[in-house]
Amino acid sequence: MNSSISTEWWRSAVIYQIYPRSFADANGDGLGDLPGITSRLAELQSLGVDAIWLSPFMTSPQKDAGYDVADYCDVDPIFGTLDDFDAMTSQAHAYGIRVIVDLVPNHSSDAHPWFQAALAAEPGSPERARYMFRDGKGENGDIEPNNWQSVFGGPAWTRTTNPDGSPGQWYLHIFDSSQPDFDWANEEVREMFRGVLRFWLDRGVDGFRVDVAHGMIKADGLPDYTPPAEGGSMGGTTSLGLEPGIDDFSNDEDGGAPYWGQEGVHDIYRDWHLLLEEYEGDRVLCAEAWVDPLSKMAKWVRPDEMQQAFNFPYLETPWEASALRSVIDESLEAFGAVGAPSTWVLSNHDVVRHASRLALTAENPQGHGIGPKSPGQPIRETGLRRARAASALMLALPGGAYLYQGEELGLPEVIDLPDSARQDPTWFRTNGERYGRDGCRVPIPWEAGAPAYGFNTTGAAWLPQPGDWDGYARDAQVDVEGSTLELYREALRLRREHTLGLGSVSWLEGFPEPVVAFSNGPVTVIANTGDTPLALPAEFEGADLLLTSADFDGASVGGDATIWVRTR
Ligand code: NOJ
């Protein structure tokens, strides 16, 4: 392993998210695959990441890009085979890169044998008891059992049809109708997932990213719930605004939504924590838990639960110094209070890429995406400049950091995908009202001028790549001074050299309002979120420059730029 740090590796790790269908495509069918990943691991080692997290590659009808799993213990043929997975894992480990896989326990695919058996079985049967089947309301049972709405739009209930063709019970799906929710009150479900964890742990995975880790337990009686009015995601650090209509990040005081953040989920993670402890070598659980405030999210990473939780409040913080200082303080305090490292993240497969998001001038609730008709279109240069500055700031913070494939290339969101190419269920369930998440999922460019930019050799791509991506390709950036790729490589190298991931933040005073300035061990970080240059205080003149996100003249930090200098 390339971690020379003697403590648990995940406390300071940089974890790179691979979205398998868009990373590298070895068989040329236009959809990335596991052999493709194996073929590009050397590039990730050269980037300097500690681990990779793979979004789902298990057997799935792909109604939600693999987050609809039909067999938790096999690889979907579109991605390869279990042998391909083993080959990838052993190659990653040989490079000193740990491997985290996605676990989707809140719901299965409707093609899962258990759900098919449930449909074929009677109401009240043990088969139906693995999911959330309920009778409808009203005289003919034709009203949904409650008023919950799907995260992707429309009702969270779908009615079944009985074998004789008559309308039957309803089942709950917090996401797409192809993703029925399990009933986690059922011991059979718990036991099945213990088996799934063991299956992948036995194959050598280093951990799991747990999908919808705040959703598996629903409040008793499934009470109706009306979320507060839509909150914008970009306006502040507490108004997360994920999928308005269903995601309410209310705090403990008003209880919040009856399907999010219920106390019962913690029993599941305590159970899994013990299971992971049976295995050697610091295996991890990372929560995708969209809960607010951070002090509540920190419950997911208490010492006997999970190791990490994605810091979504950080992701949703605008590029604004005071907001950034607050969220960093809150994060360090909340996670620190339970003995966990904070994590930091700016992009993933569900949000507008930060090279575009940070230049949006209109509200953009998470999951809505952006398209040609969205208001507040980002200016590409502004977005990239801010993204580089934001990444340079993030990578100097103590704790774990998550990167999303392509951000190291400075990739923007693809805004002008043709409607006919869009595949996100959000797009379909809202009749095109929300563009959804396809724009951040376009296959990434490796080689300028090559078919599909080197994603494969055939030129096929499941989502069309823009025609102007040559400059973003990895081979156009590697070893090129000032490129975004080299900025990331250097930041990761320095982060490791100075063990910044295990350090601490000491705020520096005396800077103007738009500036975030702190030291972490031997490194002083100065981020200027404003648009006018910041003249460096005399004490920093001639300081030893370690890293800069933009041209630096030695005397002032430009607008939307971050520098690292050696602390005196
Ligand atoms: C969160 C995943 O990140 C997202 O892509 C997916 O659609 C939902 N969970 C449902 O599994």
Boltz pocket constraint, residues with backbone or C-beta under 6 A from the ligand:
constraints:
  - pocket:
      binder: B
      contacts: [[A, 64], [A, 67], [A, 68], [A, 104], [A, 175], [A, 211], [A, 212], [A, 288], [A, 349], [A, 350]]
      max_distance: 6.0
